[in-house]
Amino acid sequence: MKRLYEYLLVVTLLVCAACSPKAPVVPGGCSAVASKPKIYPDYTDVVIPCNIAPLVFRVEEDGDDFVTRFKAGEKEFVYGGREVSPALDEWRELLAQAAGTAVNVEVYANEAGKWKKYEPFSVIVSADSIDRYISYRLIPPSYVAYEKLTISQRDLTTFDETVIYSNKFVSSEPEGQCINCHAYKNYKTDNMQFHVRQLLGGTVFVHNGKVKKVNLKTDSTISAGVYPFFNPKYDVVAYSVNNTGQIFHTKNPNKVEVQDQASDVIIYDPTREIVSHVANDPDCLEVFPAWSPDGKMLYYCSAYFPKRDDIPHVENMIRNYKDVKYDILRRPWNPETGEFGAVDTVFAASELGKSATFPRVSPCGRYLLFALAEYGCFHIWHKDADLYVMNLATGECGPLEKANSAFPESYHSWSSTGKWILFASRRDDTNYSRLYIAHINDDGTSDKAFLLPQHESEYYDFFDRSYNVPEFMVEPVSITPYEFVDVVKGNAVNVKYSSDFR
């Protein structure tokens, strides 16, 4: 009996060994291909953070088998197959070895029994790390599928994603709810907010770690708060208040036009529960406020579009939506008196026949990042929208050529160090917005942008959501979705309006 067991053990081991896949080996005697391999996502010659998750890609070349070798210093890892998925521990070894230099990538293809080698490409590993977390809205393609809308967060060092809040928690499609405009103070989550629209509406506001629901609508303001920006130094938040509308095109490649039919900029004090106007010119549309890093300058966008006596305002806007062009303005703020100074025009886009939106000042205070297109304020649907950077000291301004594409770029944010930007782009299939990351150099230029890595290369092929309003965070949201649910179901704190913010 003992010999029988020994015999069976040997047979089992032999069978297992025969069935085990062979480790891929770099082939020799290959013919050279005078081009780099086509891969998706395109990670060729990109600059990545030294703490990013593995770059998983597939080889999109003809072939029966493939081998890919990663080399960095003394580290070398080889993977077989069309799908190239570096193991997390091996990837981290490569990044540690290559920080400040590059990982060299070689791709080999076997076609009809003959091996060929493509030109190698580099993945440049910056010594600049990136904030570990980001958050974003995930939006289904249909405007009637709000119950599938979430605000989610992702660990950039891994592929871990969790839900911060979902429409499904308290509503179903017949009642309807929309969540949007999540924002944070100084990239941390102890002061943050997001809006709940329609059913149980209000602003879910986390103030020094405590959660409340706030009604930011007053009799003196157009609406509740819409687009927020936390002051990084002082305990106030700037919002625009908006009446928006949408028109849908059948032939225009810009499929949706979101119109800012009326808007002002307000400031909110979460301790005193008061709001006050910052900008409310009746002849202008004012939107997208953003504070400077020192908290003493407020940037925002403004478009001159006065009401007319011969045609209703909304009808006039629908007919002439291409005439709505936004400039970037700013006003100094005195935190001791609560008073704002005179308006200064930072970028007169309308004089160039363009429209500039979503101003964001770099954490160092040197650069202003914004989106520029032909018209309007909602550039996420505008094919010509590109990212631009202005040097605030010299006034020099130009496109981020290596980050832009022939399709919409919008909804951008700076990392806490100012070394990276995160933005939404429709370059992949023109329908869904995906997240891209680009390294920013000391002179304000960018390196080639790369697609947010996922655990498999086919992820975006089948993912039917758009990414919206990406934001960097240095820590995850620790408040559970169910704690947020309890607040959403509760009563809202009603703010008061004051014409004097002191």
C-alpha positions in Angstrom: 0.0 0.0 0.0 2.8 2.4 0.9 4.4 1.8 -2.5 1.1 2.4 -4.2 0.8 5.8 -2.5 4.4 6.7 -3.5 3.6 5.7 -7.1 0.5 7.8 -7.2 2.4 10.8 -5.7 5.1 10.5 -8.4 2.5 10.3 -11.2 0.6 13.3 -9.8 3.7 15.4 -9.7 4.7 14.4 -13.2 1.2 15.3 -14.5 1.2 18.6 -12.7 4.6 19.4 -14.1 3.5 18.5 -17.6 0.4 20.8 -17.3 2.2 23.7 -15.8 2.7 26.6 -18.3 6.3 27.1 -19.3 7.9 30.4 -18.3 8.2 32.7 -21.3 11.7 33.0 -22.8 13.0 35.9 -24.8 13.6 34.4 -28.3 16.8 34.7 -30.2 17.6 35.0 -33.9 14.8 37.5 -34.5 14.3 39.7 -37.5 14.1 43.4 -36.7 11.0 45.5 -37.2 11.8 49.2 -37.9 8.9 50.5 -35.7 7.6 50.4 -32.2 4.8 48.0 -31.5 1.2 49.1 -31.5 -0.2 48.6 -28.0 -3.4 49.6 -26.2 -3.4 51.6 -24.1 -0.6 53.6 -25.7 2.0 53.6 -23.0 5.0 54.1 -25.3 7.4 56.7 -24.1 5.2 58.1 -21.4 6.3 59.7 -18.2 4.8 58.0 -15.2 4.9 58.5 -11.4 7.2 56.3 -9.3 4.2 55.0 -7.4 1.6 54.3 -10.1 -0.1 50.9 -10.5 1.1 48.5 -13.3 0.7 49.6 -16.9 -1.4 46.7 -18.3 -1.6 46.7 -22.1 -2.2 44.4 -25.1 -0.1 44.0 -28.2 -2.2 45.0 -31.2 0.1 43.5 -33.9 -0.4 40.3 -36.0 1.1 37.2 -34.5 0.5 33.8 -33.0 2.5 34.4 -29.8 4.2 37.3 -28.1 6.9 37.9 -25.5 7.5 41.2 -23.7 10.5 42.0 -21.6 10.8 44.8 -19.0 14.3 45.9 -18.0 15.4 48.4 -15.4 19.0 48.3 -14.2 19.5 44.8 -12.9 15.8 44.0 -12.8 14.3 42.1 -15.6 10.8 40.4 -16.0 9.5 38.6 -19.0 5.8 38.0 -19.8 4.2 35.9 -22.5 1.0 36.5 -24.6 -0.8 39.3 -26.2 -2.0 40.6 -22.8 0.9 42.1 -20.9 0.0 42.3 -17.2 3.0 42.9 -14.8 2.6 41.4 -11.4 2.2 44.2 -8.7 5.3 43.1 -6.7 7.5 42.8 -9.8 6.2 46.2 -11.1 7.1 47.9 -7.9 10.6 46.4 -8.1 10.9 47.9 -11.6 9.7 51.3 -10.5 12.1 51.4 -7.5 15.0 50.5 -9.8 14.1 52.9 -12.5 13.0 56.0 -10.5 14.5 59.0 -12.3 15.4 57.0 -15.3 13.3 54.5 -17.4 12.0 51.0 -17.8 13.0 49.6 -21.2 10.3 47.5 -22.9 10.9 45.0 -25.7 8.1 43.3 -27.6 8.6 40.1 -29.7 6.0 38.5 -32.0 5.9 35.1 -33.5 4.1 34.9 -36.8 4.0 31.6 -38.9 6.8 30.2 -36.8 9.2 33.1 -37.2 10.1 35.6 -34.4 10.5 39.3 -34.9 11.5 42.1 -32.6 10.0 45.5 -32.5 11.9 48.7 -31.7 12.0 49.0 -27.9 10.2 51.8 -26.1 10.7 53.5 -22.8 8.5 54.1 -19.9 10.1 57.0 -18.1 9.7 56.8 -14.4 9.7 60.2 -12.8 11.0 60.6 -9.3 7.9 62.8 -8.7 5.3 60.6 -6.9 1.6 61.2 -7.4 -1.2 61.6 -4.8 -2.3 58.2 -3.9 -6.1 58.7 -4.4 -8.4 60.2 -6.9 -12.2 60.5 -7.1 -14.7 61.0 -9.9 -18.2 60.6 -11.0 -19.1 57.6 -13.1 -22.0 58.5 -15.5 -24.0 56.1 -17.7 -24.6 57.1 -21.3 -28.3 57.7 -20.9 -29.8 60.7 -19.1 -32.6 58.4 -17.8 -30.2 56.1 -16.0 -29.4 58.2 -13.0 -29.8 55.3 -10.6 -26.5 53.9 -11.8 -24.6 57.1 -11.1 -21.9 57.0 -8.5 -19.1 59.1 -7.0 -16.2 56.7 -6.6 -12.6 56.7 -5.4 -9.5 54.9 -6.7 -6.2 54.0 -5.2 -3.6 55.0 -7.9 -1.0 52.6 -6.5 -3.3 49.6 -7.0 -6.5 49.0 -8.9 -8.7 49.2 -5.9 -11.9 51.3 -6.4 -14.7 51.9 -3.9 -18.0 53.9 -3.9 -18.2 57.1 -1.9 -21.9 57.6 -2.7 -24.5 56.2 -5.1 -27.9 57.2 -6.3 -29.1 53.6 -5.6 -28.8 54.1 -1.8 -31.9 56.2 -1.4 -33.8 56.4 -4.6 -34.9 54.6 -7.7 -35.6 55.8 -11.2 -39.2 56.9 -10.6 -38.2 59.3 -7.9 -35.0 60.4 -9.4 -31.8 61.8 -7.8 -28.6 63.2 -9.2 -25.3 63.5 -7.3 -22.5 65.8 -8.4 -19.8 68.3 -7.8 -17.6 66.6 -5.2 -14.8 68.8 -3.9 -12.1 68.8 -1.1 -10.1 71.3 0.8 -6.4 70.9 0.4 -6.8 67.4 -1.1 -8.0 66.1 2.3 -11.4 64.6 3.1 -12.2 66.1 6.5 -13.6 69.2 4.6 -15.4 68.1 1.5 -18.8 68.3 -0.2 -21.1 66.9 -2.9 -24.5 67.9 -4.0 -27.7 65.8 -4.0 -30.2 67.1 -6.5 -34.0 66.4 -6.8 -35.1 63.8 -4.3 -33.9 64.8 -0.8 -31.9 67.5 -2.3 -29.1 69.5 -0.6 -25.4 69.9 -0.3 -23.8 67.1 1.8 -21.0 69.1 3.6 -18.2 67.7 5.7 -16.9 70.5 8.0 -13.9 69.6 10.1 -14.9 65.9 10.0 -18.6 66.4 10.9 -21.3 65.8 8.2 -24.4 67.9 7.6 -26.8 68.6 4.8 -27.1 72.3 3.8 -29.6 74.2 1.7 -27.6 76.8 0.0 -30.6 78.4 -1.8 -31.8 81.7 -0.5 -34.4 84.2 -1.8 -31.5 86.4 -3.0 -29.6 83.8 -5.0 -30.4 82.1 -8.4 -30.1 78.6 -7.0 -28.3 76.5 -4.5 -24.6 76.2 -4.8 -23.4 74.5 -7.9 -19.7 74.5 -8.8 -17.6 74.7 -5.6 -14.1 75.5 -4.6 -12.8 75.4 -1.1 -10.5 78.2 0.0 -7.2 76.4 0.9 -6.3 78.8 3.8 -9.6 80.1 5.2 -12.8 78.6 6.2 -14.9 79.6 3.3 -16.1 78.1 0.0 -16.8 79.8 -3.3 -19.7 78.6 -5.5 -21.4 79.6 -8.7 -25.2 79.6 -8.6 -26.7 78.6 -11.9 -29.8 78.0 -14.0 -28.7 75.6 -16.7 -30.3 74.0 -19.7 -29.4 71.5 -22.3 -29.9 71.2 -26.1 -29.2 68.0 -28.0 -27.7 68.0 -31.5 -28.5 65.4 -34.2 -25.7 66.2 -36.7 -23.3 68.5 -34.8 -20.3 66.4 -33.5 -20.7 68.4 -30.3 -23.6 66.2 -29.3 -24.8 68.1 -26.2 -24.7 71.8 -25.4 -25.1 72.6 -21.7 -26.0 76.3 -21.4 -25.4 78.5 -18.5 -28.7 80.5 -18.8 -28.1 82.6 -15.6 -25.2 82.5 -13.1 -23.5 84.4 -10.3 -20.6 83.7 -7.9 -21.2 83.5 -4.2 -19.1 82.8 -1.0 -20.2 80.6 1.8 -19.2 80.5 5.5 -19.9 77.0 6.9 -19.5 78.2 10.5 -21.9 81.1 10.4 -24.1 79.5 7.7 -24.3 82.6 5.6 -23.7 83.3 1.9 -23.0 86.5 0.0 -22.5 87.6 -3.6 -19.0 87.9 -5.1 -20.1 88.6 -8.7 -23.7 89.2 -10.0 -23.5 91.4 -13.0 -27.0 91.1 -14.6 -25.5 91.4 -18.1 -22.9 88.6 -17.5 -22.8 84.9 -16.8 -20.3 84.1 -14.0 -19.2 80.6 -13.2 -16.4 78.2 -12.1 -14.8 80.0 -9.2 -11.3 78.9 -8.1 -9.1 80.2 -5.3 -5.4 80.9 -5.5 -3.1 78.8 -3.3 -2.8 81.7 -0.7 -6.5 82.0 -0.5 -6.5 85.7 -1.3 -7.5 85.7 -5.0 -10.6 84.4 -6.5 -10.6 83.4 -10.2 -13.8 82.8 -12.2 -15.2 82.9 -15.7 -17.5 85.5 -17.1 -19.4 85.9 -20.4 -21.1 89.1 -21.5 -24.6 88.1 -22.7 -27.2 90.7 -21.8 -30.9 90.2 -22.0 -32.8 91.7 -24.9 -36.2 93.3 -25.1 -37.1 91.7 -28.5 -36.6 88.1 -27.7 -36.8 85.9 -24.5 -33.5 85.4 -22.9 -33.4 81.6 -23.1 -34.6 81.6 -26.7 -31.9 84.1 -27.6 -29.3 81.8 -25.9 -30.5 78.7 -27.8 -30.4 80.5 -31.1 -27.1 82.2 -30.5 -25.3 79.7 -28.2 -22.1 80.1 -30.2 -21.9 83.7 -29.2 -21.5 82.9 -25.5 -17.7 83.3 -24.9 -16.1 83.3 -21.4 -13.1 85.3 -20.2 -11.2 84.5 -17.0 -11.4 87.2 -14.3 -10.1 87.5 -10.8 -10.8 89.6 -7.7 -8.5 90.0 -4.6 -10.1 89.1 -1.3 -9.3 90.4 2.2 -9.9 87.6 4.7 -9.8 90.1 7.6 -12.6 92.3 6.3 -14.3 89.8 4.0 -14.3 92.4 1.2 -13.4 91.8 -2.5 -11.3 94.2 -4.5 -11.6 95.4 -8.1 -12.1 93.0 -11.0 -9.0 92.2 -13.2 -9.2 90.4 -16.5 -6.6 87.6 -16.6 -7.3 86.1 -20.0 -9.6 87.8 -22.5 -10.6 84.7 -24.5 -13.5 86.5 -26.1 -11.2 88.9 -27.9 -9.6 85.9 -29.6 -13.0 84.6 -30.6 -12.7 81.8 -28.0 -14.2 80.8 -24.7 -12.1 79.8 -21.6 -13.5 77.8 -18.7 -12.5 75.9 -15.5 -9.5 78.0 -14.3 -7.2 76.2 -11.9 -4.1 77.7 -10.3 -1.2 75.4 -9.7 -0.3 74.7 -6.0 2.9 76.7 -6.5 0.9 79.7 -7.8 2.9 80.0 -11.0 0.5 78.6 -13.6 -3.1 78.8 -14.5 -4.6 75.8 -16.2 -7.9 76.1 -18.1 -9.8 74.7 -21.1 -10.2 76.7 -24.3 -12.8 76.1 -27.0 -14.8 78.1 -29.6 -17.8 78.9 -27.4 -19.7 78.0 -24.3 -18.8 76.8 -20.8 -19.3 73.0 -20.9 -16.3 72.0 -22.9 -16.6 68.3 -22.1 -18.7 68.0 -25.2 -16.7 70.4 -27.4 -14.5 68.5 -29.8 -12.1 71.5 -30.2 -11.6 71.9 -26.4 -7.9 71.8 -25.4 -6.0 72.4 -22.2 -4.0 75.6 -21.9 -1.5 76.9 -19.4 -0.7 80.6 -18.6 2.4 81.7 -16.8 0.8 84.2 -14.3 4.0 86.1 -13.8 4.7 86.7 -17.5 1.3 86.3 -19.1 2.7 83.8 -21.6 0.0 81.3 -22.6 -0.1 78.2 -24.8 -1.7 74.8 -25.3 -0.4 71.7 -23.5 0.5 70.1 -26.8 1.6 66.7 -25.5 -1.5 66.3 -23.3 -4.1 67.4 -25.8 -5.7 65.5 -28.6 -8.1 66.1 -31.5 -11.0 65.4 -29.1 -12.4 67.1 -26.0 -10.1 67.7 -23.0 -11.7 69.2 -19.9 -12.4 68.8 -16.2 -8.7 69.0 -15.1 -7.1 69.2 -11.7 -3.6 69.6 -10.2 -2.0 67.1 -7.9 -1.0 68.4 -4.5 2.6 68.9 -5.6 1.7 70.5 -8.9 3.8 67.9 -10.8 0.8 66.0 -12.3 -2.5 66.9 -13.8 -5.6 64.7 -14.2 -8.2 65.4 -16.8 -11.1 63.9 -18.8 -10.7 63.2 -22.5 -12.9 61.6 -25.2 -10.0 60.7 -27.4 -10.5 56.9 -27.1 -13.8 56.4 -28.8 -15.2 60.0 -28.9 -18.3 58.9 -26.9 -17.0 58.2 -23.3 -14.7 60.4 -21.3 -11.7 58.6 -19.8 -9.1 59.8 -17.4 -5.6 60.8 -18.5 -2.6 61.8 -16.4 0.2 64.0 -17.6 3.5 65.1 -15.9 4.0 68.8 -15.7 7.6 70.2 -16.1 9.0 73.2 -14.2 8.5 75.4 -17.3 4.8 74.6 -17.4 4.9 72.3 -20.3 3.6 68.7 -20.1 4.9 65.3 -21.1 2.8 62.8 -23.0 -0.4 62.0 -21.3 -1.3 58.4 -20.4 -4.6 56.6 -19.8 -5.5 55.7 -16.2 -4.2 52.1 -15.8 -6.7 49.3 -15.2 -6.2 45.6 -14.2 -6.9 44.4 -17.8 -6.4 46.0 -21.2 -10.0 45.3 -22.2 -11.5 47.2 -19.3 -12.4 50.3 -21.3 -13.6 48.3 -24.3 -16.6 47.2 -22.3 -16.9 49.9 -19.6 -20.1 51.9 -20.4 -19.5 54.9 -18.0 -17.9 58.2 -18.5 -15.5 59.7 -16.0 -16.4 63.1 -14.8 -14.9 65.8 -12.4 -11.7 63.9 -11.5 -10.1 65.2 -8.3 -6.8 64.3 -6.5 -6.8 63.4 -2.8 -4.0 62.6 -0.4 -6.3 60.3 1.6 -9.5 58.3 0.9 -13.0 59.4 2.1 -13.4 57.4 5.3 -17.0 58.3 6.0 -19.1 55.4 4.8 -21.8 55.6 2.2 -24.4 54.7 4.8 -23.3 57.5 7.1 -23.9 59.8 4.1 -27.3 58.2 3.5 -28.4 59.1 7.0 -27.5 62.7 6.4 -29.2 62.8 3.0 -32.4 61.5 4.6 -32.3 64.1 7.3 -33.2 67.8 7.4 -31.0 70.4 5.8 -29.5 73.5 7.5 -30.9 76.6 5.8 -28.2 79.3 5.1 -29.0 83.0 5.3 -28.1 85.6 2.8 -26.0 88.7 3.8 -24.9 91.5 1.5 -22.1 92.1 4.0 -19.8 89.1 4.4 -17.8 90.6 7.3 
